[in-house]
Amino acid sequence: MRERQNVESKRKYGWVDKWAAMTGERARIDAKVNYTYIIYEQNGELVKEFPDGKIIPFHNDGKT
């Protein structure tokens, strides 16, 4: 029993990982439909991902 627990997620509630992944996929779908971008963290930096797959660094300087 203990060996099985080590293989599974380390979270107390394993469904959180699945929920987070589904939320991210939904954000990508919404961005594609509305031709906008999503912002997320990659390698410790915030990035913008566009529906065409282009990923650029996000700089929050108040400009769009």
PyMOL CGO cylinders between C-alpha atoms (Angstrom):
from pymol import cmd
from pymol.cgo import CYLINDER

trace = [
    CYLINDER, 0.00, 0.00, 0.00, 2.75, 2.46, 0.90, 0.3, 1, 1, 1, 1, 1, 1,
    CYLINDER, 2.75, 2.46, 0.90, 4.63, 1.81, -2.36, 0.3, 1, 1, 1, 1, 1, 1,
    CYLINDER, 4.63, 1.81, -2.36, 1.51, 2.72, -4.33, 0.3, 1, 1, 1, 1, 1, 1,
    CYLINDER, 1.51, 2.72, -4.33, 1.18, 6.02, -2.51, 0.3, 1, 1, 1, 1, 1, 1,
    CYLINDER, 1.18, 6.02, -2.51, 4.71, 7.03, -3.52, 0.3, 1, 1, 1, 1, 1, 1,
    CYLINDER, 4.71, 7.03, -3.52, 3.90, 6.50, -7.21, 0.3, 1, 1, 1, 1, 1, 1,
    CYLINDER, 3.90, 6.50, -7.21, 0.79, 8.66, -7.06, 0.3, 1, 1, 1, 1, 1, 1,
    CYLINDER, 0.79, 8.66, -7.06, 0.76, 12.44, -6.78, 0.3, 1, 1, 1, 1, 1, 1,
    CYLINDER, 0.76, 12.44, -6.78, 2.30, 13.93, -3.66, 0.3, 1, 1, 1, 1, 1, 1,
    CYLINDER, 2.30, 13.93, -3.66, -0.72, 16.18, -3.18, 0.3, 1, 1, 1, 1, 1, 1,
    CYLINDER, -0.72, 16.18, -3.18, -3.25, 15.38, -0.51, 0.3, 1, 1, 1, 1, 1, 1,
    CYLINDER, -3.25, 15.38, -0.51, -5.98, 15.78, -3.12, 0.3, 1, 1, 1, 1, 1, 1,
    CYLINDER, -5.98, 15.78, -3.12, -4.82, 14.15, -6.36, 0.3, 1, 1, 1, 1, 1, 1,
    CYLINDER, -4.82, 14.15, -6.36, -7.70, 15.60, -8.39, 0.3, 1, 1, 1, 1, 1, 1,
    CYLINDER, -7.70, 15.60, -8.39, -6.10, 19.06, -8.15, 0.3, 1, 1, 1, 1, 1, 1,
    CYLINDER, -6.10, 19.06, -8.15, -3.44, 18.16, -10.77, 0.3, 1, 1, 1, 1, 1, 1,
    CYLINDER, -3.44, 18.16, -10.77, -6.09, 17.03, -13.24, 0.3, 1, 1, 1, 1, 1, 1,
    CYLINDER, -6.09, 17.03, -13.24, -8.26, 20.09, -12.55, 0.3, 1, 1, 1, 1, 1, 1,
    CYLINDER, -8.26, 20.09, -12.55, -5.31, 22.45, -13.07, 0.3, 1, 1, 1, 1, 1, 1,
    CYLINDER, -5.31, 22.45, -13.07, -4.43, 20.80, -16.39, 0.3, 1, 1, 1, 1, 1, 1,
    CYLINDER, -4.43, 20.80, -16.39, -8.03, 21.02, -17.59, 0.3, 1, 1, 1, 1, 1, 1,
    CYLINDER, -8.03, 21.02, -17.59, -8.17, 24.71, -16.60, 0.3, 1, 1, 1, 1, 1, 1,
    CYLINDER, -8.17, 24.71, -16.60, -5.04, 25.42, -18.64, 0.3, 1, 1, 1, 1, 1, 1,
    CYLINDER, -5.04, 25.42, -18.64, -6.45, 23.61, -21.67, 0.3, 1, 1, 1, 1, 1, 1,
    CYLINDER, -6.45, 23.61, -21.67, -9.69, 25.57, -21.37, 0.3, 1, 1, 1, 1, 1, 1,
    CYLINDER, -9.69, 25.57, -21.37, -7.72, 28.84, -21.28, 0.3, 1, 1, 1, 1, 1, 1,
    CYLINDER, -7.72, 28.84, -21.28, -5.92, 27.83, -24.49, 0.3, 1, 1, 1, 1, 1, 1,
    CYLINDER, -5.92, 27.83, -24.49, -9.25, 27.05, -26.19, 0.3, 1, 1, 1, 1, 1, 1,
    CYLINDER, -9.25, 27.05, -26.19, -10.74, 30.39, -25.12, 0.3, 1, 1, 1, 1, 1, 1,
    CYLINDER, -10.74, 30.39, -25.12, -7.63, 32.25, -26.33, 0.3, 1, 1, 1, 1, 1, 1,
    CYLINDER, -7.63, 32.25, -26.33, -7.84, 30.54, -29.71, 0.3, 1, 1, 1, 1, 1, 1,
    CYLINDER, -7.84, 30.54, -29.71, -11.54, 31.35, -30.15, 0.3, 1, 1, 1, 1, 1, 1,
    CYLINDER, -11.54, 31.35, -30.15, -11.06, 35.00, -29.17, 0.3, 1, 1, 1, 1, 1, 1,
    CYLINDER, -11.06, 35.00, -29.17, -7.59, 35.33, -30.76, 0.3, 1, 1, 1, 1, 1, 1,
    CYLINDER, -7.59, 35.33, -30.76, -5.99, 36.53, -27.56, 0.3, 1, 1, 1, 1, 1, 1,
    CYLINDER, -5.99, 36.53, -27.56, -3.12, 35.10, -25.56, 0.3, 1, 1, 1, 1, 1, 1,
    CYLINDER, -3.12, 35.10, -25.56, -2.62, 33.36, -22.24, 0.3, 1, 1, 1, 1, 1, 1,
    CYLINDER, -2.62, 33.36, -22.24, 0.03, 34.22, -19.70, 0.3, 1, 1, 1, 1, 1, 1,
    CYLINDER, 0.03, 34.22, -19.70, 1.78, 31.63, -17.59, 0.3, 1, 1, 1, 1, 1, 1,
    CYLINDER, 1.78, 31.63, -17.59, 5.10, 30.95, -15.91, 0.3, 1, 1, 1, 1, 1, 1,
    CYLINDER, 5.10, 30.95, -15.91, 7.79, 29.08, -17.80, 0.3, 1, 1, 1, 1, 1, 1,
    CYLINDER, 7.79, 29.08, -17.80, 11.28, 28.57, -16.39, 0.3, 1, 1, 1, 1, 1, 1,
    CYLINDER, 11.28, 28.57, -16.39, 10.66, 31.17, -13.70, 0.3, 1, 1, 1, 1, 1, 1,
    CYLINDER, 10.66, 31.17, -13.70, 9.51, 33.91, -16.10, 0.3, 1, 1, 1, 1, 1, 1,
    CYLINDER, 9.51, 33.91, -16.10, 6.10, 35.02, -17.29, 0.3, 1, 1, 1, 1, 1, 1,
    CYLINDER, 6.10, 35.02, -17.29, 5.40, 34.41, -20.98, 0.3, 1, 1, 1, 1, 1, 1,
    CYLINDER, 5.40, 34.41, -20.98, 2.58, 35.09, -23.44, 0.3, 1, 1, 1, 1, 1, 1,
    CYLINDER, 2.58, 35.09, -23.44, 1.41, 32.22, -25.63, 0.3, 1, 1, 1, 1, 1, 1,
    CYLINDER, 1.41, 32.22, -25.63, -0.58, 33.08, -28.75, 0.3, 1, 1, 1, 1, 1, 1,
    CYLINDER, -0.58, 33.08, -28.75, -3.00, 30.74, -30.54, 0.3, 1, 1, 1, 1, 1, 1,
    CYLINDER, -3.00, 30.74, -30.54, -0.49, 30.23, -33.37, 0.3, 1, 1, 1, 1, 1, 1,
    CYLINDER, -0.49, 30.23, -33.37, 1.99, 28.76, -30.87, 0.3, 1, 1, 1, 1, 1, 1,
    CYLINDER, 1.99, 28.76, -30.87, 4.25, 31.81, -30.66, 0.3, 1, 1, 1, 1, 1, 1,
    CYLINDER, 4.25, 31.81, -30.66, 5.64, 32.32, -27.14, 0.3, 1, 1, 1, 1, 1, 1,
    CYLINDER, 5.64, 32.32, -27.14, 7.22, 35.63, -26.11, 0.3, 1, 1, 1, 1, 1, 1,
    CYLINDER, 7.22, 35.63, -26.11, 8.34, 37.05, -22.74, 0.3, 1, 1, 1, 1, 1, 1,
    CYLINDER, 8.34, 37.05, -22.74, 5.71, 39.07, -20.88, 0.3, 1, 1, 1, 1, 1, 1,
    CYLINDER, 5.71, 39.07, -20.88, 6.81, 42.51, -19.73, 0.3, 1, 1, 1, 1, 1, 1,
    CYLINDER, 6.81, 42.51, -19.73, 4.28, 44.25, -17.49, 0.3, 1, 1, 1, 1, 1, 1,
    CYLINDER, 4.28, 44.25, -17.49, 5.20, 47.84, -18.32, 0.3, 1, 1, 1, 1, 1, 1,
    CYLINDER, 5.20, 47.84, -18.32, 1.62, 49.11, -18.56, 0.3, 1, 1, 1, 1, 1, 1,
    CYLINDER, 1.62, 49.11, -18.56, 1.55, 48.88, -22.34, 0.3, 1, 1, 1, 1, 1, 1,
    CYLINDER, 1.55, 48.88, -22.34, -0.54, 46.41, -24.28, 0.3, 1, 1, 1, 1, 1, 1,
]
cmd.load_cgo(trace, "trace")
